[in-house]
Amino acid sequence: MRRIASIGASIGIARKGGPARATDIRLRQQSTELDHAVVELEKLRRNICDGLDRRARLVLPLVALAVLFIFIALFGWSAPFLEFPRLLVLSAISILVAWLFVQYRPARVYRQTTRAIIGRSAAIALRGFTYEPDPVISKDKIRHWPLFPHVSAVQGADLFKGQRAGQEVTLCRLNINYHYKAQQRRDSHRKSNLHAICIKLNINPLGDATAVLLPNMVDIRIHKAIKGKHGLCAVAPIAGLEQQFLAFAESDDTLKRIERQFPQKLLLELAQRDRVILAFHEGQTIALFPLESDIFVPFAPLAYWQPIDPKEIMSRMSDDLAQMENRLNMVLSLHDPQ
């Protein structure tokens, strides 16, 4: 098989490369446990590959034969010769579908096991954080944010909760499906999707005011929902940040509070590091960092057919951990710009 990383590279969605990062000291402190976990993971991976190899040798030829017999039963004995290209295509599709079914459960077990190990190690490194691999996220809470039109589905992954700088912090990867409710039946194909890292703090530096800062490239339907559904107004751009953020607030007075609370340099640095959506609402700060791909995400396990390199996995974990903490520190700095 080809590696998924090679496939990703061939179509332009590969994980961004770079120099290998030195292992984070907090991960090195867990080296004994992690080394043992990596050894056990490699054993699990090899057992999965061996088992799938045996199943494939048995199941896939049977699927091809079944397609051949069905083809003959439907179209006669001469059909395989007269319609060989069609038979070949049907056989290939059937074998592919059968293979996806055969490998689904073992691949899922390996993925969940790897995610649990990586996530737990990252939570320990974050000092006092808890980790939940597949949290249930309330659609009602997301609908209440001053951002989206009708939210039809929300999936959460890799939820970290804890405290940092005296603040309650939640970090999670969210996959949010949204659309105009009135068009749900007529234009269901027009559903939009936002896949993002969410950092949420239980504090609003603007007090009781509500405001949203959007990067320019965000879906126009979010712009319309902020104004039409959530009742915010498009206010004058923040001085010096006209190209980075569009501002929405309850009034121009809120914009003045934003300019007083957040120094231009701080917002500019945050915008240059990431195209971030910032929302301040009902005692919360919500920062959404859109992801470029649904495949290469933070703390993602490797495909089960890729051998585990302990140095590589520790380097990747260190890199993801550093990116997570950089984003978290930038959001926390909004509450203490000094």
Phi and psi restraints in degrees (value plus and minus 20) as a CYANA .aco file:
   2 ARG   PHI    -104.3   -64.3
   2 ARG   PSI     126.7   166.7
   3 ARG   PHI     -89.5   -49.5
   3 ARG   PSI     126.9   166.9
   4 ILE   PHI     -84.9   -44.9
   4 ILE   PSI     -49.1    -9.1
   5 ALA   PHI     -84.3   -44.3
   5 ALA   PSI     -57.8   -17.8
   6 SER   PHI     -88.5   -48.5
   6 SER   PSI     -60.1   -20.1
   7 ILE   PHI     -82.6   -42.6
   7 ILE   PSI     -65.5   -25.5
   8 GLY   PHI     -79.5   -39.5
   8 GLY   PSI     -61.3   -21.3
   9 ALA   PHI     -84.8   -44.8
   9 ALA   PSI     -55.3   -15.3
  10 SER   PHI     -89.9   -49.9
  10 SER   PSI     -44.1    -4.1
  11 ILE   PHI    -133.8   -93.8
  11 ILE   PSI      -8.6    31.4
  12 GLY   PHI      63.2   103.2
  12 GLY   PSI       0.1    40.1
  13 ILE   PHI    -141.2  -101.2
  13 ILE   PSI       2.4    42.4
  14 ALA   PHI     -90.0   -50.0
  14 ALA   PSI     131.3   171.3
  15 ARG   PHI     -77.7   -37.7
  15 ARG   PSI     115.5   155.5
  16 LYS   PHI     -82.9   -42.9
  16 LYS   PSI     108.3   148.3
  17 GLY   PHI    -104.5   -64.5
  17 GLY   PSI     157.5   197.5
  18 GLY   PHI     147.3   187.3
  18 GLY   PSI     154.8   194.8
  19 PRO   PHI     -83.3   -43.3
  19 PRO   PSI     124.6   164.6
  20 ALA   PHI     -82.5   -42.5
  20 ALA   PSI     113.0   153.0
  21 ARG   PHI    -106.4   -66.4
  21 ARG   PSI     120.6   160.6
  22 ALA   PHI     -83.9   -43.9
  22 ALA   PSI     123.3   163.3
  23 THR   PHI     -81.8   -41.8
  23 THR   PSI     111.2   151.2
  24 ASP   PHI     -77.3   -37.3
  24 ASP   PSI     118.3   158.3
  25 ILE   PHI     -80.4   -40.4
  25 ILE   PSI     -51.8   -11.8
  26 ARG   PHI     -91.1   -51.1
  26 ARG   PSI     -50.0   -10.0
  27 LEU   PHI     -96.0   -56.0
  27 LEU   PSI     -54.2   -14.2
  28 ARG   PHI     -82.9   -42.9
  28 ARG   PSI     -51.6   -11.6
  29 GLN   PHI     -87.3   -47.3
  29 GLN   PSI     -40.0     0.0
  30 GLN   PHI    -121.3   -81.3
  30 GLN   PSI      -4.6    35.4
  31 SER   PHI     -79.1   -39.1
  31 SER   PSI     -57.9   -17.9
  32 THR   PHI     -82.2   -42.2
  32 THR   PSI     -69.8   -29.8
  33 GLU   PHI     -84.9   -44.9
  33 GLU   PSI     -63.0   -23.0
  34 LEU   PHI     -87.0   -47.0
  34 LEU   PSI     -59.7   -19.7
  35 ASP   PHI     -81.1   -41.1
  35 ASP   PSI     -63.9   -23.9
  36 HIS   PHI     -83.5   -43.5
  36 HIS   PSI     -61.3   -21.3
  37 ALA   PHI     -85.2   -45.2
  37 ALA   PSI     -59.2   -19.2
  38 VAL   PHI     -85.0   -45.0
  38 VAL   PSI     -60.3   -20.3
  39 VAL   PHI     -81.0   -41.0
  39 VAL   PSI     -65.7   -25.7
  40 GLU   PHI     -86.7   -46.7
  40 GLU   PSI     -56.6   -16.6
  41 LEU   PHI     -83.6   -43.6
  41 LEU   PSI     -61.1   -21.1
  42 GLU   PHI     -84.8   -44.8
  42 GLU   PSI     -57.8   -17.8
  43 LYS   PHI     -82.7   -42.7
  43 LYS   PSI     -65.5   -25.5
  44 LEU   PHI     -80.7   -40.7
  44 LEU   PSI     -63.3   -23.3
  45 ARG   PHI     -81.9   -41.9
  45 ARG   PSI     -64.7   -24.7
  46 ARG   PHI     -85.4   -45.4
  46 ARG   PSI     -59.8   -19.8
  47 ASN   PHI     -83.0   -43.0
  47 ASN   PSI     -60.4   -20.4
  48 ILE   PHI     -83.5   -43.5
  48 ILE   PSI     -65.9   -25.9
  49 CYS   PHI     -84.5   -44.5
  49 CYS   PSI     -61.6   -21.6
  50 ASP   PHI     -83.5   -43.5
  50 ASP   PSI     -64.3   -24.3
  51 GLY   PHI     -84.1   -44.1
  51 GLY   PSI     -61.5   -21.5
  52 LEU   PHI     -86.9   -46.9
  52 LEU   PSI     -54.7   -14.7
  53 ASP   PHI     -82.7   -42.7
  53 ASP   PSI     -63.4   -23.4
  54 ARG   PHI     -85.0   -45.0
  54 ARG   PSI     -63.4   -23.4
  55 ARG   PHI     -85.1   -45.1
  55 ARG   PSI     -60.8   -20.8
  56 ALA   PHI     -82.5   -42.5
  56 ALA   PSI     -60.7   -20.7
  57 ARG   PHI     -84.7   -44.7
  57 ARG   PSI     -47.3    -7.3
  58 LEU   PHI    -109.7   -69.7
  58 LEU   PSI     -68.4   -28.4
  59 VAL   PHI     -98.3   -58.3
  59 VAL   PSI     -65.2   -25.2
  60 LEU   PHI     -85.2   -45.2
  60 LEU   PSI     -62.5   -22.5
  61 PRO   PHI     -82.5   -42.5
  61 PRO   PSI     -55.5   -15.5
  62 LEU   PHI     -84.8   -44.8
  62 LEU   PSI     -57.4   -17.4
  63 VAL   PHI     -84.1   -44.1
  63 VAL   PSI     -63.4   -23.4
  64 ALA   PHI     -81.9   -41.9
  64 ALA   PSI     -62.3   -22.3
  65 LEU   PHI     -84.8   -44.8
  65 LEU   PSI     -59.4   -19.4
  66 ALA   PHI     -82.5   -42.5
  66 ALA   PSI     -61.8   -21.8
  67 VAL   PHI     -82.8   -42.8
  67 VAL   PSI     -60.9   -20.9
  68 LEU   PHI     -82.0   -42.0
  68 LEU   PSI     -66.6   -26.6
  69 PHE   PHI     -84.2   -44.2
  69 PHE   PSI     -61.3   -21.3
  70 ILE   PHI     -84.3   -44.3
  70 ILE   PSI     -59.9   -19.9
  71 PHE   PHI     -81.7   -41.7
  71 PHE   PSI     -63.7   -23.7
  72 ILE   PHI     -86.0   -46.0
  72 ILE   PSI     -61.5   -21.5
  73 ALA   PHI     -83.3   -43.3
  73 ALA   PSI     -54.8   -14.8
  74 LEU   PHI    -104.0   -64.0
  74 LEU   PSI     -56.0   -16.0
  75 PHE   PHI    -141.0  -101.0
  75 PHE   PSI     -21.2    18.8
  76 GLY   PHI      78.1   118.1
  76 GLY   PSI     148.6   188.6
  77 TRP   PHI     -87.1   -47.1
  77 TRP   PSI     -48.4    -8.4
  78 SER   PHI    -102.2   -62.2
  78 SER   PSI     -31.6     8.4
  79 ALA   PHI     -79.3   -39.3
  79 ALA   PSI     -63.1   -23.1
  80 PRO   PHI     -77.7   -37.7
  80 PRO   PSI     -49.5    -9.5
  81 PHE   PHI    -103.9   -63.9
  81 PHE   PSI     -59.9   -19.9
  82 LEU   PHI     -96.7   -56.7
  82 LEU   PSI     -51.1   -11.1
  83 GLU   PHI    -139.5   -99.5
  83 GLU   PSI      21.7    61.7
  84 PHE   PHI     -79.7   -39.7
  84 PHE   PSI     -63.4   -23.4
  85 PRO   PHI     -78.9   -38.9
  85 PRO   PSI     -61.9   -21.9
  86 ARG   PHI     -84.9   -44.9
  86 ARG   PSI     -61.8   -21.8
  87 LEU   PHI     -81.8   -41.8
  87 LEU   PSI     -60.7   -20.7
  88 LEU   PHI     -83.9   -43.9
  88 LEU   PSI     -62.0   -22.0
  89 VAL   PHI     -85.9   -45.9
  89 VAL   PSI     -65.4   -25.4
  90 LEU   PHI     -82.5   -42.5
  90 LEU   PSI     -59.6   -19.6
  91 SER   PHI     -85.0   -45.0
  91 SER   PSI     -63.1   -23.1
  92 ALA   PHI     -83.2   -43.2
  92 ALA   PSI     -63.6   -23.6
  93 ILE   PHI     -84.1   -44.1
  93 ILE   PSI     -63.4   -23.4
  94 SER   PHI     -84.6   -44.6
  94 SER   PSI     -60.9   -20.9
  95 ILE   PHI     -85.1   -45.1
  95 ILE   PSI     -60.8   -20.8
  96 LEU   PHI     -82.9   -42.9
  96 LEU   PSI     -66.5   -26.5
  97 VAL   PHI     -82.6   -42.6
  97 VAL   PSI     -62.8   -22.8
  98 ALA   PHI     -81.5   -41.5
  98 ALA   PSI     -61.6   -21.6
  99 TRP   PHI     -84.1   -44.1
  99 TRP   PSI     -59.6   -19.6
 100 LEU   PHI     -82.7   -42.7
 100 LEU   PSI     -59.3   -19.3
 101 PHE   PHI     -87.8   -47.8
 101 PHE   PSI     -62.2   -22.2
 102 VAL   PHI     -83.6   -43.6
 102 VAL   PSI     -62.9   -22.9
 103 GLN   PHI    -108.7   -68.7
 103 GLN   PSI     -27.2    12.8
 104 TYR   PHI     -80.2   -40.2
 104 TYR   PSI     -74.9   -34.9
 105 ARG   PHI     -86.5   -46.5
 105 ARG   PSI     -68.6   -28.6
 106 PRO   PHI     -78.6   -38.6
 106 PRO   PSI     -60.8   -20.8
 107 ALA   PHI     -84.4   -44.4
 107 ALA   PSI     -57.3   -17.3
 108 ARG   PHI     -86.5   -46.5
 108 ARG   PSI     -62.3   -22.3
 109 VAL   PHI     -80.8   -40.8
 109 VAL   PSI     -65.7   -25.7
 110 TYR   PHI     -83.8   -43.8
 110 TYR   PSI     -63.2   -23.2
 111 ARG   PHI     -83.5   -43.5
 111 ARG   PSI     -64.8   -24.8
 112 GLN   PHI     -86.3   -46.3
 112 GLN   PSI     -59.7   -19.7
 113 THR   PHI     -83.6   -43.6
 113 THR   PSI     -64.7   -24.7
 114 THR   PHI     -84.7   -44.7
 114 THR   PSI     -63.9   -23.9
 115 ARG   PHI     -81.2   -41.2
 115 ARG   PSI     -60.3   -20.3
 116 ALA   PHI     -82.8   -42.8
 116 ALA   PSI     -61.7   -21.7
 117 ILE   PHI     -88.3   -48.3
 117 ILE   PSI     -67.6   -27.6
 118 ILE   PHI     -84.6   -44.6
 118 ILE   PSI     -65.2   -25.2
 119 GLY   PHI     -84.4   -44.4
 119 GLY   PSI     -61.8   -21.8
 120 ARG   PHI     -84.0   -44.0
 120 ARG   PSI     -61.5   -21.5
 121 SER   PHI     -84.3   -44.3
 121 SER   PSI     -60.2   -20.2
 122 ALA   PHI     -85.9   -45.9
 122 ALA   PSI     -59.3   -19.3
 123 ALA   PHI     -83.8   -43.8
 123 ALA   PSI     -60.9   -20.9
 124 ILE   PHI     -83.2   -43.2
 124 ILE   PSI     -61.6   -21.6
 125 ALA   PHI     -84.2   -44.2
 125 ALA   PSI     -50.6   -10.6
 126 LEU   PHI     -96.7   -56.7
 126 LEU   PSI     -23.7    16.3
 127 ARG   PHI      47.3    87.3
 127 ARG   PSI      72.5   112.5
 128 GLY   PHI      66.1   106.1
 128 GLY   PSI     -13.5    26.5
 129 PHE   PHI    -106.3   -66.3
 129 PHE   PSI     131.6   171.6
 130 THR   PHI    -123.4   -83.4
 130 THR   PSI     140.1   180.1
 131 TYR   PHI    -151.3  -111.3
 131 TYR   PSI     114.8   154.8
 132 GLU   PHI    -152.2  -112.2
 132 GLU   PSI      97.3   137.3
 133 PRO   PHI     -88.6   -48.6
 133 PRO   PSI     -59.7   -19.7
 134 ASP   PHI    -152.0  -112.0
 134 ASP   PSI      54.2    94.2
 135 PRO   PHI     -92.6   -52.6
 135 PRO   PSI     134.2   174.2
 136 VAL   PHI    -111.2   -71.2
 136 VAL   PSI     100.0   140.0
 137 ILE   PHI    -125.6   -85.6
 137 ILE   PSI     108.2   148.2
 138 SER   PHI     -91.8   -51.8
 138 SER   PSI     105.8   145.8
 139 LYS   PHI     -85.0   -45.0
 139 LYS   PSI     -54.3   -14.3
 140 ASP   PHI     -82.4   -42.4
 140 ASP   PSI     -57.6   -17.6
 141 LYS   PHI     -85.8   -45.8
 141 LYS   PSI     -62.0   -22.0
 142 ILE   PHI     -87.5   -47.5
 142 ILE   PSI     -59.0   -19.0
 143 ARG   PHI     -82.4   -42.4
 143 ARG   PSI     -47.8    -7.8
 144 HIS   PHI     -99.4   -59.4
 144 HIS   PSI     -36.6     3.4
 145 TRP   PHI     -85.0   -45.0
 145 TRP   PSI     125.7   165.7
 146 PRO   PHI    -102.2   -62.2
 146 PRO   PSI      36.7    76.7
 147 LEU   PHI    -151.7  -111.7
 147 LEU   PSI     -73.6   -33.6
 148 PHE   PHI    -122.0   -82.0
 148 PHE   PSI     135.2   175.2
 149 PRO   PHI     -91.2   -51.2
 149 PRO   PSI    -169.5  -129.5
 150 HIS   PHI     -84.3   -44.3
 150 HIS   PSI     105.4   145.4
 151 VAL   PHI    -113.5   -73.5
 151 VAL   PSI      98.6   138.6
 152 SER   PHI    -117.4   -77.4
 152 SER   PSI     -44.1    -4.1
 153 ALA   PHI    -178.9  -138.9
 153 ALA   PSI     125.6   165.6
 154 VAL   PHI    -158.6  -118.6
 154 VAL   PSI     109.2   149.2
 155 GLN   PHI    -139.4   -99.4
 155 GLN   PSI     113.4   153.4
 156 GLY   PHI    -132.4   -92.4
 156 GLY   PSI     132.3   172.3
 157 ALA   PHI    -170.9  -130.9
 157 ALA   PSI     125.9   165.9
 158 ASP   PHI      34.3    74.3
 158 ASP   PSI      46.0    86.0
 159 LEU   PHI    -109.2   -69.2
 159 LEU   PSI     103.2   143.2
 160 PHE   PHI    -134.5   -94.5
 160 PHE   PSI     112.2   152.2
 161 LYS   PHI    -151.8  -111.8
 161 LYS   PSI     119.8   159.8
 162 GLY   PHI     159.1   199.1
 162 GLY   PSI    -181.4  -141.4
 163 GLN   PHI    -143.6  -103.6
 163 GLN   PSI     123.2   163.2
 164 ARG   PHI    -168.5  -128.5
 164 ARG   PSI     109.4   149.4
 165 ALA   PHI      34.1    74.1
 165 ALA   PSI      16.7    56.7
 166 GLY   PHI      57.7    97.7
 166 GLY   PSI     -13.3    26.7
 167 GLN   PHI    -132.2   -92.2
 167 GLN   PSI     124.9   164.9
 168 GLU   PHI     -94.5   -54.5
 168 GLU   PSI     104.7   144.7
 169 VAL   PHI    -142.5  -102.5
 169 VAL   PSI     116.8   156.8
 170 THR   PHI    -147.6  -107.6
 170 THR   PSI     107.7   147.7
 171 LEU   PHI    -142.0  -102.0
 171 LEU   PSI     113.8   153.8
 172 CYS   PHI    -178.1  -138.1
 172 CYS   PSI     133.1   173.1
 173 ARG   PHI    -118.0   -78.0
 173 ARG   PSI     105.6   145.6
 174 LEU   PHI    -137.5   -97.5
 174 LEU   PSI     121.9   161.9
 175 ASN   PHI    -140.4  -100.4
 175 ASN   PSI      86.6   126.6
 176 ILE   PHI    -132.2   -92.2
 176 ILE   PSI     103.5   143.5
 177 ASN   PHI    -121.2   -81.2
 177 ASN   PSI     109.0   149.0
 178 TYR   PHI    -162.7  -122.7
 178 TYR   PSI     137.9   177.9
 179 HIS   PHI    -189.2  -149.2
 179 HIS   PSI     154.5   194.5
 180 TYR   PHI     -97.0   -57.0
 180 TYR   PSI     101.7   141.7
 181 LYS   PHI     -79.4   -39.4
 181 LYS   PSI     -58.4   -18.4
 182 ALA   PHI     -83.6   -43.6
 182 ALA   PSI     -43.5    -3.5
 183 GLN   PHI    -123.9   -83.9
 183 GLN   PSI      -8.0    32.0
 184 GLN   PHI     -78.5   -38.5
 184 GLN   PSI     -66.1   -26.1
 185 ARG   PHI     -98.4   -58.4
 185 ARG   PSI     -60.7   -20.7
 186 ARG   PHI     -95.7   -55.7
 186 ARG   PSI     -57.9   -17.9
 187 ASP   PHI    -147.2  -107.2
 187 ASP   PSI      32.8    72.8
 188 SER   PHI     -82.1   -42.1
 188 SER   PSI     -44.2    -4.2
 189 HIS   PHI     -92.6   -52.6
 189 HIS   PSI     -28.7    11.3
 190 ARG   PHI    -112.8   -72.8
 190 ARG   PSI      -4.9    35.1
 191 LYS   PHI     -82.7   -42.7
 191 LYS   PSI     121.9   161.9
 192 SER   PHI    -129.8   -89.8
 192 SER   PSI     145.5   185.5
 193 ASN   PHI    -159.4  -119.4
 193 ASN   PSI     116.3   156.3
 194 LEU   PHI    -144.8  -104.8
 194 LEU   PSI      97.3   137.3
 195 HIS   PHI    -128.8   -88.8
 195 HIS   PSI      97.6   137.6
 196 ALA   PHI    -171.9  -131.9
 196 ALA   PSI     137.2   177.2
 197 ILE   PHI    -103.3   -63.3
 197 ILE   PSI     106.3   146.3
 198 CYS   PHI    -129.3   -89.3
 198 CYS   PSI     108.8   148.8
 199 ILE   PHI    -138.7   -98.7
 199 ILE   PSI     102.2   142.2
 200 LYS   PHI    -144.4  -104.4
 200 LYS   PSI     110.6   150.6
 201 LEU   PHI    -136.1   -96.1
 201 LEU   PSI     122.0   162.0
 202 ASN   PHI    -108.2   -68.2
 202 ASN   PSI      35.7    75.7
 203 ILE   PHI    -179.1  -139.1
 203 ILE   PSI     124.7   164.7
 204 ASN   PHI    -141.3  -101.3
 204 ASN   PSI      91.9   131.9
 205 PRO   PHI     -86.3   -46.3
 205 PRO   PSI     -33.0     7.0
 206 LEU   PHI    -114.2   -74.2
 206 LEU   PSI     -10.2    29.8
 207 GLY   PHI      52.9    92.9
 207 GLY   PSI    -143.4  -103.4
 208 ASP   PHI    -114.1   -74.1
 208 ASP   PSI     -13.6    26.4
 209 ALA   PHI    -101.7   -61.7
 209 ALA   PSI     133.8   173.8
 210 THR   PHI    -135.0   -95.0
 210 THR   PSI     113.0   153.0
 211 ALA   PHI    -173.3  -133.3
 211 ALA   PSI     135.5   175.5
 212 VAL   PHI    -156.2  -116.2
 212 VAL   PSI     113.9   153.9
 213 LEU   PHI    -135.5   -95.5
 213 LEU   PSI     101.2   141.2
 214 LEU   PHI    -136.0   -96.0
 214 LEU   PSI     118.7   158.7
 215 PRO   PHI     -90.2   -50.2
 215 PRO   PSI     133.0   173.0
 216 ASN   PHI     -81.8   -41.8
 216 ASN   PSI     -48.6    -8.6
 217 MET   PHI    -106.0   -66.0
 217 MET   PSI     -17.5    22.5
 218 VAL   PHI     -90.5   -50.5
 218 VAL   PSI     129.4   169.4
 219 ASP   PHI     -65.8   -25.8
 219 ASP   PSI     112.6   152.6
 220 ILE   PHI     -81.2   -41.2
 220 ILE   PSI     -45.5    -5.5
 221 ARG   PHI     -88.4   -48.4
 221 ARG   PSI     -48.0    -8.0
 222 ILE   PHI     -88.6   -48.6
 222 ILE   PSI     -61.3   -21.3
 223 HIS   PHI     -75.7   -35.7
 223 HIS   PSI     -69.5   -29.5
 224 LYS   PHI     -85.2   -45.2
 224 LYS   PSI     -58.1   -18.1
 225 ALA   PHI     -87.3   -47.3
 225 ALA   PSI     -58.6   -18.6
 226 ILE   PHI     -79.8   -39.8
 226 ILE   PSI     -60.5   -20.5
 227 LYS   PHI    -104.0   -64.0
 227 LYS   PSI     -67.7   -27.7
 228 GLY   PHI     -98.2   -58.2
 228 GLY   PSI     -65.1   -25.1
 229 LYS   PHI    -108.7   -68.7
 229 LYS   PSI     -59.8   -19.8
 230 HIS   PHI    -120.4   -80.4
 230 HIS   PSI     -23.8    16.2
 231 GLY   PHI      56.0    96.0
 231 GLY   PSI      -1.6    38.4
 232 LEU   PHI    -110.0   -70.0
 232 LEU   PSI     138.9   178.9
 233 CYS   PHI    -130.0   -90.0
 233 CYS   PSI     127.5   167.5
 234 ALA   PHI     -95.5   -55.5
 234 ALA   PSI      96.8   136.8
 235 VAL   PHI    -123.0   -83.0
 235 VAL   PSI     153.5   193.5
 236 ALA   PHI     -78.9   -38.9
 236 ALA   PSI     123.7   163.7
 237 PRO   PHI     -79.2   -39.2
 237 PRO   PSI     130.0   170.0
 238 ILE   PHI     -88.0   -48.0
 238 ILE   PSI     111.0   151.0
 239 ALA   PHI     -76.6   -36.6
 239 ALA   PSI     106.4   146.4
 240 GLY   PHI      65.2   105.2
 240 GLY   PSI     -25.8    14.2
 241 LEU   PHI    -145.5  -105.5
 241 LEU   PSI       8.8    48.8
 242 GLU   PHI     -81.4   -41.4
 242 GLU   PSI     -52.5   -12.5
 243 GLN   PHI    -107.4   -67.4
 243 GLN   PSI     -31.9     8.1
 244 GLN   PHI    -118.6   -78.6
 244 GLN   PSI     -61.7   -21.7
 245 PHE   PHI    -155.6  -115.6
 245 PHE   PSI     122.3   162.3
 246 LEU   PHI    -119.4   -79.4
 246 LEU   PSI     113.8   153.8
 247 ALA   PHI    -127.4   -87.4
 247 ALA   PSI     115.5   155.5
 248 PHE   PHI    -149.0  -109.0
 248 PHE   PSI     113.6   153.6
 249 ALA   PHI    -174.6  -134.6
 249 ALA   PSI     155.6   195.6
 250 GLU   PHI     -94.3   -54.3
 250 GLU   PSI     -49.3    -9.3
 251 SER   PHI    -182.5  -142.5
 251 SER   PSI     151.0   191.0
 252 ASP   PHI     -85.4   -45.4
 252 ASP   PSI     -44.8    -4.8
 253 ASP   PHI     -82.6   -42.6
 253 ASP   PSI     -56.8   -16.8
 254 THR   PHI     -84.8   -44.8
 254 THR   PSI     -58.2   -18.2
 255 LEU   PHI     -80.4   -40.4
 255 LEU   PSI     -61.1   -21.1
 256 LYS   PHI     -83.5   -43.5
 256 LYS   PSI     -56.2   -16.2
 257 ARG   PHI     -86.3   -46.3
 257 ARG   PSI     -57.8   -17.8
 258 ILE   PHI     -82.3   -42.3
 258 ILE   PSI     -65.3   -25.3
 259 GLU   PHI     -86.3   -46.3
 259 GLU   PSI     -52.8   -12.8
 260 ARG   PHI     -94.2   -54.2
 260 ARG   PSI     -59.5   -19.5
 261 GLN   PHI     -97.3   -57.3
 261 GLN   PSI     -59.8   -19.8
 262 PHE   PHI    -131.8   -91.8
 262 PHE   PSI      89.9   129.9
 263 PRO   PHI     -79.6   -39.6
 263 PRO   PSI     124.9   164.9
 264 GLN   PHI     -76.2   -36.2
 264 GLN   PSI     -60.0   -20.0
 265 LYS   PHI     -80.6   -40.6
 265 LYS   PSI     -59.3   -19.3
 266 LEU   PHI     -86.7   -46.7
 266 LEU   PSI     -66.8   -26.8
 267 LEU   PHI     -86.1   -46.1
 267 LEU   PSI     -57.3   -17.3
 268 LEU   PHI     -84.4   -44.4
 268 LEU   PSI     -61.6   -21.6
 269 GLU   PHI     -84.2   -44.2
 269 GLU   PSI     -61.4   -21.4
 270 LEU   PHI     -84.6   -44.6
 270 LEU   PSI     -61.1   -21.1
 271 ALA   PHI     -87.9   -47.9
 271 ALA   PSI     -55.8   -15.8
 272 GLN   PHI     -93.7   -53.7
 272 GLN   PSI     -50.8   -10.8
 273 ARG   PHI     -95.8   -55.8
 273 ARG   PSI     -60.0   -20.0
 274 ASP   PHI    -168.8  -128.8
 274 ASP   PSI     129.0   169.0
 275 ARG   PHI    -105.1   -65.1
 275 ARG   PSI      77.8   117.8
 276 VAL   PHI    -129.6   -89.6
 276 VAL   PSI     123.5   163.5
 277 ILE   PHI    -119.5   -79.5
 277 ILE   PSI     104.2   144.2
 278 LEU   PHI    -134.9   -94.9
 278 LEU   PSI     110.1   150.1
 279 ALA   PHI    -151.3  -111.3
 279 ALA   PSI     114.3   154.3
 280 PHE   PHI    -140.9  -100.9
 280 PHE   PSI      96.1   136.1
 281 HIS   PHI    -179.6  -139.6
 281 HIS   PSI     107.7   147.7
 282 GLU   PHI      27.6    67.6
 282 GLU   PSI      35.5    75.5
 283 GLY   PHI      54.6    94.6
 283 GLY   PSI      -3.1    36.9
 284 GLN   PHI    -151.0  -111.0
 284 GLN   PSI     129.4   169.4
 285 THR   PHI    -133.5   -93.5
 285 THR   PSI     104.1   144.1
 286 ILE   PHI    -139.8   -99.8
 286 ILE   PSI     101.3   141.3
 287 ALA   PHI    -138.5   -98.5
 287 ALA   PSI     103.4   143.4
 288 LEU   PHI    -134.6   -94.6
 288 LEU   PSI     103.1   143.1
 289 PHE   PHI    -128.9   -88.9
 289 PHE   PSI      77.7   117.7
 290 PRO   PHI     -78.6   -38.6
 290 PRO   PSI     119.1   159.1
 291 LEU   PHI    -115.1   -75.1
 291 LEU   PSI     123.9   163.9
 292 GLU   PHI     -94.5   -54.5
 292 GLU   PSI     -44.3    -4.3
 293 SER   PHI    -163.6  -123.6
 293 SER   PSI     130.6   170.6
 294 ASP   PHI    -108.4   -68.4
 294 ASP   PSI     -19.4    20.6
 295 ILE   PHI    -122.2   -82.2
 295 ILE   PSI     -74.8   -34.8
 296 PHE   PHI    -114.5   -74.5
 296 PHE   PSI      73.8   113.8
 297 VAL   PHI    -140.2  -100.2
 297 VAL   PSI     142.4   182.4
 298 PRO   PHI     -78.5   -38.5
 298 PRO   PSI     119.9   159.9
 299 PHE   PHI      39.8    79.8
 299 PHE   PSI       7.5    47.5
 300 ALA   PHI     -98.0   -58.0
 300 ALA   PSI     115.3   155.3
 301 PRO   PHI     -92.9   -52.9
 301 PRO   PSI     133.8   173.8
 302 LEU   PHI     -91.3   -51.3
 302 LEU   PSI     140.2   180.2
 303 ALA   PHI     -83.1   -43.1
 303 ALA   PSI     129.4   169.4
 304 TYR   PHI     -86.8   -46.8
 304 TYR   PSI     -37.7     2.3
 305 TRP   PHI    -108.9   -68.9
 305 TRP   PSI     -22.1    17.9
 306 GLN   PHI    -111.4   -71.4
 306 GLN   PSI     103.4   143.4
 307 PRO   PHI     -78.5   -38.5
 307 PRO   PSI     125.6   165.6
 308 ILE   PHI    -106.8   -66.8
 308 ILE   PSI     101.4   141.4
 309 ASP   PHI    -122.2   -82.2
 309 ASP   PSI      90.8   130.8
 310 PRO   PHI     -74.7   -34.7
 310 PRO   PSI     -61.3   -21.3
 311 LYS   PHI     -85.8   -45.8
 311 LYS   PSI     -61.2   -21.2
 312 GLU   PHI     -86.1   -46.1
 312 GLU   PSI     -63.4   -23.4
 313 ILE   PHI     -87.6   -47.6
 313 ILE   PSI     -55.3   -15.3
 314 MET   PHI     -89.2   -49.2
 314 MET   PSI     -56.9   -16.9
 315 SER   PHI     -86.0   -46.0
 315 SER   PSI     -63.0   -23.0
 316 ARG   PHI     -84.3   -44.3
 316 ARG   PSI     -63.1   -23.1
 317 MET   PHI     -82.2   -42.2
 317 MET   PSI     -61.3   -21.3
 318 SER   PHI     -83.6   -43.6
 318 SER   PSI     -61.1   -21.1
 319 ASP   PHI     -85.1   -45.1
 319 ASP   PSI     -65.9   -25.9
 320 ASP   PHI     -84.6   -44.6
 320 ASP   PSI     -59.5   -19.5
 321 LEU   PHI     -83.9   -43.9
 321 LEU   PSI     -62.0   -22.0
 322 ALA   PHI     -84.1   -44.1
 322 ALA   PSI     -62.4   -22.4
 323 GLN   PHI     -83.9   -43.9
 323 GLN   PSI     -61.2   -21.2
 324 MET   PHI     -81.6   -41.6
 324 MET   PSI     -66.3   -26.3
 325 GLU   PHI     -89.7   -49.7
 325 GLU   PSI     -54.6   -14.6
 326 ASN   PHI     -80.9   -40.9
 326 ASN   PSI     -65.8   -25.8
 327 ARG   PHI     -84.8   -44.8
 327 ARG   PSI     -63.3   -23.3
 328 LEU   PHI     -82.1   -42.1
 328 LEU   PSI     -64.6   -24.6
 329 ASN   PHI     -84.3   -44.3
 329 ASN   PSI     -55.3   -15.3
 330 MET   PHI     -85.8   -45.8
 330 MET   PSI     -61.1   -21.1
 331 VAL   PHI     -88.6   -48.6
 331 VAL   PSI     -61.4   -21.4
 332 LEU   PHI     -83.0   -43.0
 332 LEU   PSI     -53.1   -13.1
 333 SER   PHI     -86.6   -46.6
 333 SER   PSI     -38.8     1.2
 334 LEU   PHI     -83.1   -43.1
 334 LEU   PSI     -45.1    -5.1
 335 HIS   PHI    -114.3   -74.3
 335 HIS   PSI     -30.1     9.9
 336 ASP   PHI    -165.6  -125.6
 336 ASP   PSI      48.4    88.4
 337 PRO   PHI     -81.8   -41.8
 337 PRO   PSI     -37.4     2.6
